[in-house]
Amino acid sequence: MSKQSRHELLLHGDPCKLALEDGTVVTGRAVGHRGETGGELCFNTSMTGYQEIMTDPSYHGQLMMMTYPHIGNYGTMDEDMEAAKPMIAGLITRAFSHEFSNALARESLDDFMKRHELVGLSGVDTRTLVRHIRSKGVMNAVMSSVELDDKVLVQRAREWPSMEGLELASRVTTDAPYDFAQSGKARIAVYDYGVKLNILRMFEAHDCTVRVFPASTPLGDVLQWKPDGIFFSNGPGDPRAMPESIETVRGAIDANIPLFGICLGHQLMSLASGMSVYKMRVGHRGANHPVQYKVTGHVEVTTQNHGFAVDADSIKPDNAALTHINLNDGTVEGVRYKQFTGFSVQYHPEASPGPHDSRYLFRLFMEDIENFRTAGAGISAPAQRSEKRSSSVAIEL
């Protein structure tokens, strides 16, 4: 297709509508697959990394609106996949690029979306929509290029299942255990609630042997593999709707083994430790969120993707310590547990997309494992001293 014909398609292509459950309706042009989709409408403030965002399992079932206006300009490539296929329910952009300039790209974003039957909308005022969401809070929406009646679409948005109380990890977890990396330095068992590929790459970069287990795997089966540590991954949905997984984490705590959790895994570890979790009004999604590491005072620029958070008032001093805090709104971003060897963070230290400020956390987990081997149990003073030392070089791998 010529550049002129693509330009005409962008200006005069098929109409597509986005209807919010509060009655707001906007009209733009269809991109990607022609069809209808719905989910919780949220926004991401990252300036790059649209393919990683689209394939992040934590976004399963959500309509993703990009605040950066120009999306698609560098195409898509296999190396930028965080899962085998897109996980978002649909994509909303201000300006969609059908042309791309990238020698490494495999195909355009439009072709990528069509191949994966992902519905998209472009040519709408995303800035106004984002301000609306920030004012009213996230809400469900329906996007369609086949049904264009406003009243019908608004009603469908109102009938769409709420994210609150919704268990989604079972829809994105692996079907069977598999080995990702084999090194021998440390054996890491990964509970897959929707794990991003770059998290596994981070463990591989630390010379770990990594085995990934389905979310519903009995703890006994994991312990038979004799891991040196257990990692609870990111994933979609409401952690409070996952009682079996919470019990699995409690069992892992009782098994006296080093633990590490990210995002949904962080929430599950907190719930298993007696803390509470609440649904946020808007949530954090982007690659530019400032987080302070309270141990050193160091401020990290972080990648985030979550709509639930741990209640700070539920953290008891004898049970856990608040280690990381969001400098935008003061929400809990990290916890070090006192009753067992383990810690968890709400944000994504593996980034992809985003800055590398927080990759030191993978090294801290390796140090926890090594100190646990040396001490036999608990968190030793050398581990705490090493944690402070590691944080001063946080941007390194």
C-alpha positions in Angstrom: 0.0 0.0 0.0 1.4 3.4 -1.0 1.9 6.2 1.6 -0.8 8.2 0.0 -3.4 5.4 0.3 -2.4 4.7 3.9 -2.8 8.4 4.7 -6.3 8.4 3.1 -7.1 5.3 5.1 -6.2 7.1 8.3 -8.3 10.1 7.4 -11.3 8.3 5.8 -11.1 4.7 7.1 -13.8 2.7 8.9 -15.4 4.5 11.9 -14.9 3.1 15.4 -16.5 4.2 18.6 -15.5 4.0 22.3 -18.3 4.1 24.8 -17.7 4.5 28.5 -20.1 3.2 31.2 -20.8 6.7 32.3 -22.3 7.6 28.9 -19.3 9.2 27.3 -18.9 8.3 23.7 -16.1 9.3 21.3 -15.7 8.5 17.6 -12.4 7.8 15.7 -11.1 5.5 13.0 -10.6 1.8 13.2 -7.1 0.4 13.2 -6.0 -3.2 13.4 -8.8 -5.8 13.5 -12.4 -4.8 12.8 -14.6 -6.0 15.5 -15.9 -5.2 19.1 -14.1 -5.5 22.4 -14.4 -4.2 26.0 -12.8 -4.1 29.4 -11.5 -1.7 32.0 -10.3 1.5 30.3 -6.9 2.6 31.6 -4.0 4.7 30.3 -0.2 4.3 30.1 2.2 7.2 30.3 5.2 5.5 28.6 6.6 7.3 25.6 8.0 4.1 24.0 7.4 0.3 24.4 3.9 0.0 23.1 4.5 -3.6 22.0 5.8 -4.7 25.4 2.8 -3.0 27.0 0.4 -4.7 24.6 1.9 -8.1 25.4 2.2 -7.8 29.2 -0.1 -10.4 30.7 -0.9 -8.0 33.6 -3.0 -6.0 31.1 -5.2 -9.0 30.2 -8.7 -7.8 29.6 -8.0 -4.1 29.7 -8.5 -1.4 27.1 -5.1 0.4 26.8 -5.0 4.1 26.0 -1.6 5.5 25.3 -1.0 9.1 26.5 2.0 9.5 24.1 0.3 10.7 20.8 2.3 8.9 18.1 2.1 5.1 18.3 3.3 2.6 15.7 6.2 4.6 14.3 8.9 1.9 14.8 6.7 -1.2 14.0 6.9 -4.5 15.8 9.5 -7.2 16.3 9.7 -10.6 18.0 12.3 -9.4 20.5 9.8 -6.9 22.0 7.2 -9.6 23.0 6.5 -10.1 26.7 4.2 -13.0 25.9 3.3 -15.1 22.9 0.4 -12.8 21.9 -1.2 -9.4 22.8 -2.9 -9.4 26.2 -4.7 -6.1 26.1 -8.4 -6.1 25.0 -7.9 -3.2 22.7 -5.7 -0.2 21.9 -6.6 3.5 21.8 -4.3 6.2 20.3 -4.3 9.8 19.3 -2.2 9.3 16.1 -1.6 5.9 14.7 1.3 5.3 12.3 0.8 2.9 9.5 4.3 3.5 8.3 7.3 2.6 10.4 11.0 3.3 10.3 13.0 0.5 11.9 15.4 -1.9 10.2 14.8 -4.6 12.8 11.0 -4.5 12.7 9.1 -7.5 11.3 5.9 -5.7 10.4 3.8 -2.6 11.0 1.7 -2.3 14.2 -1.4 -2.4 12.1 -0.5 -5.7 10.5 0.5 -7.0 13.9 -2.8 -6.2 15.3 -4.7 -7.6 12.4 -2.7 -10.9 12.7 -3.6 -11.2 16.3 -7.2 -9.9 15.8 -6.7 -7.0 18.2 -9.2 -4.1 17.8 -7.9 -0.6 17.8 -9.1 3.0 17.7 -7.2 6.1 16.6 -7.9 9.8 15.9 -9.5 10.6 19.3 -8.5 13.2 21.9 -6.7 10.9 24.3 -5.6 13.9 26.5 -9.3 14.7 27.2 -10.1 11.0 27.8 -7.2 10.7 30.2 -8.3 13.8 32.2 -11.8 12.3 32.3 -10.5 9.0 33.7 -8.3 10.8 36.2 -11.2 12.8 37.4 -13.9 10.1 37.5 -11.7 7.0 38.0 -11.1 4.0 35.8 -14.3 2.5 34.4 -15.4 -0.1 31.9 -15.8 0.7 28.2 -16.7 -1.0 24.9 -15.0 -0.3 21.6 -16.5 -1.3 18.3 -16.2 -0.8 14.6 -19.1 -3.1 13.8 -21.8 -1.7 16.2 -22.0 2.1 16.1 -25.2 2.9 18.1 -24.2 5.0 21.1 -27.0 3.7 23.4 -26.2 0.0 22.6 -22.5 0.5 23.3 -23.0 2.4 26.5 -25.3 -0.4 27.8 -22.8 -3.1 26.9 -20.1 -1.1 28.7 -22.3 -1.0 31.8 -22.9 -4.7 31.6 -19.2 -5.6 31.3 -17.8 -7.5 34.3 -15.9 -5.3 36.8 -12.2 -5.9 37.4 -12.9 -5.8 41.1 -13.4 -9.4 42.4 -12.2 -10.8 39.0 -9.7 -13.7 39.0 -7.7 -13.6 35.7 -4.4 -15.3 36.4 -5.8 -18.7 35.4 -6.4 -17.3 31.9 -2.8 -16.3 31.3 -0.7 -18.9 33.2 1.3 -21.6 31.5 -0.5 -24.9 30.9 2.5 -27.0 32.2 5.8 -26.5 33.9 8.8 -25.7 31.7 12.4 -24.9 32.1 13.5 -21.4 31.0 17.2 -21.4 31.9 19.7 -23.9 33.4 22.8 -22.7 35.1 23.2 -24.2 38.5 24.0 -21.1 40.6 20.6 -20.9 42.1 17.3 -22.8 41.4 14.4 -20.4 41.1 10.8 -21.7 41.0 8.5 -19.2 39.4 4.8 -19.2 40.1 3.3 -18.0 36.8 0.3 -15.7 37.3 1.2 -14.0 34.0 4.9 -13.6 34.2 6.6 -11.2 31.8 9.4 -12.7 29.7 11.9 -10.1 30.8 11.5 -11.2 34.4 12.7 -14.6 33.4 15.5 -13.0 31.4 16.7 -11.2 34.6 16.9 -14.5 36.5 18.8 -16.0 33.6 21.2 -13.0 33.6 22.0 -13.8 37.2 23.0 -17.4 36.2 19.9 -19.0 37.7 18.2 -22.3 36.8 14.6 -21.3 36.3 11.6 -23.5 36.2 8.1 -21.9 35.6 5.1 -23.5 37.2 1.3 -23.0 36.5 -0.5 -20.8 39.0 -2.5 -23.7 40.4 0.5 -26.0 41.0 0.4 -27.5 44.5 3.3 -26.2 46.6 4.4 -29.8 47.3 5.1 -30.3 43.6 7.3 -27.2 43.5 9.2 -28.1 46.7 10.0 -31.6 45.2 12.1 -29.7 42.6 14.2 -28.4 45.6 14.3 -24.7 44.7 16.6 -22.3 46.4 14.0 -19.6 46.2 10.4 -19.1 45.0 9.3 -16.2 43.0 5.6 -15.1 42.7 5.0 -13.2 39.4 3.0 -10.3 38.1 -0.4 -11.0 36.6 -3.9 -9.6 36.0 -7.0 -9.4 38.1 -7.9 -8.9 41.8 -5.6 -10.7 44.2 -8.4 -11.0 46.8 -10.2 -13.3 44.4 -7.3 -15.8 44.6 -7.7 -17.6 47.9 -5.9 -20.8 46.7 -2.9 -18.8 45.7 -2.8 -16.9 49.0 -2.8 -20.3 50.8 0.0 -21.4 48.5 2.1 -18.4 49.5 1.3 -19.1 53.2 2.6 -22.6 52.7 5.8 -21.3 51.1 6.3 -19.0 54.1 5.9 -22.0 56.4 8.3 -24.0 54.2 11.1 -21.5 55.3 12.5 -20.7 51.9 13.5 -17.3 50.4 10.6 -15.6 48.6 10.3 -12.7 46.2 7.2 -11.2 44.6 6.5 -8.6 42.0 3.2 -6.8 41.3 0.4 -9.4 41.8 3.0 -11.6 43.6 3.6 -8.7 46.0 -0.1 -8.4 46.7 -0.4 -12.1 47.3 2.6 -12.2 49.7 1.1 -9.2 51.6 -2.3 -10.8 51.9 -0.7 -14.1 53.0 1.1 -12.1 55.7 -2.0 -10.5 57.1 -2.1 -7.2 55.2 -5.0 -5.9 53.2 -5.3 -4.8 49.6 -7.6 -2.3 48.0 -8.6 -1.3 44.4 -7.1 2.0 43.4 -9.2 4.8 41.9 -7.0 5.1 38.8 -3.9 2.9 39.2 -0.3 3.3 38.1 0.7 2.5 34.5 3.8 3.9 32.9 7.6 4.0 32.9 8.2 7.2 34.8 7.0 6.8 38.4 9.3 8.0 41.2 9.8 5.6 44.0 12.0 6.1 47.1 13.9 3.2 48.6 13.7 4.1 52.3 16.7 2.0 53.3 19.1 4.4 51.4 16.9 7.4 50.4 17.7 6.6 46.8 14.9 7.6 44.3 14.3 5.2 41.4 12.4 6.0 38.2 10.2 2.9 37.8 7.9 1.0 35.5 4.5 0.4 36.9 1.3 -1.5 36.0 -1.2 -2.1 38.7 -4.7 -1.2 39.7 -4.6 -2.6 43.3 -2.3 -1.7 46.2 -1.4 -2.7 49.7 -2.9 -0.7 52.5 -0.1 1.0 54.4 -2.1 1.0 57.6 -2.2 -2.8 57.5 1.6 -3.1 57.7 2.4 -4.1 61.3 5.9 -3.2 62.6 6.5 -6.7 64.0 5.5 -8.3 60.8 7.0 -6.3 58.0 8.8 -3.0 57.1 7.9 -0.5 54.4 10.9 -0.4 52.1 9.7 1.5 49.0 7.1 4.3 48.7 5.6 6.1 45.7 6.6 9.8 45.7 3.5 10.8 43.6 0.8 9.6 46.0 2.5 7.9 49.0 1.3 4.4 48.1 3.1 1.3 49.2 5.7 0.1 46.6 7.8 -2.4 48.6 7.8 -4.5 51.7 10.5 -6.5 53.6 9.0 -9.2 55.7 10.3 -9.9 59.2 8.9 -13.3 59.9 10.7 -15.0 57.0 13.3 -14.3 54.4 11.5 -12.4 51.7 10.5 -9.1 50.1 8.2 -7.9 47.5 7.6 -4.8 45.3 4.6 -3.4 43.6 6.4 -2.1 40.6 8.4 -3.8 37.8 12.2 -3.8 38.3 12.7 -5.8 35.1 11.1 -2.8 33.2 10.6 -3.6 29.5 9.7 -1.0 28.7 11.3 1.5 31.1 14.4 2.5 33.1 16.8 0.0 34.7 17.1 1.8 38.1 15.5 -1.1 40.0 17.3 -4.1 38.6 19.3 -4.4 41.8 16.3 -6.1 43.4 17.1 -9.3 41.5 20.6 -9.2 43.0 19.1 -8.7 46.5 17.1 -11.9 46.0 20.3 -13.7 45.0 22.0 -12.3 48.2 19.0 -13.4 50.3 19.4 -16.9 48.9 23.2 -17.0 49.6 22.8 -15.5 53.1 20.0 -18.0 53.8 22.3 -20.8 52.8 25.0 -19.5 55.1 22.8 -18.7 58.1 20.4 -21.5 57.7 17.3 -19.4 58.3 16.1 -15.9 58.7 17.5 -12.6 57.5 21.1 -12.1 58.7 22.8 -8.8 59.5 25.2 -9.3 56.5 22.2 -9.5 54.2 20.9 -6.2 55.4 24.3 -4.6 55.1 24.6 -6.0 51.6 21.2 -4.7 50.7 22.4 -1.1 51.4 25.5 -1.6 49.5 23.6 -2.9 46.4 21.3 0.0 46.4 24.0 2.5 45.8 24.6 1.0 42.4 21.0 0.5 41.5 21.2 1.2 37.8 23.5 -1.8 37.2 22.2 -5.2 36.3 
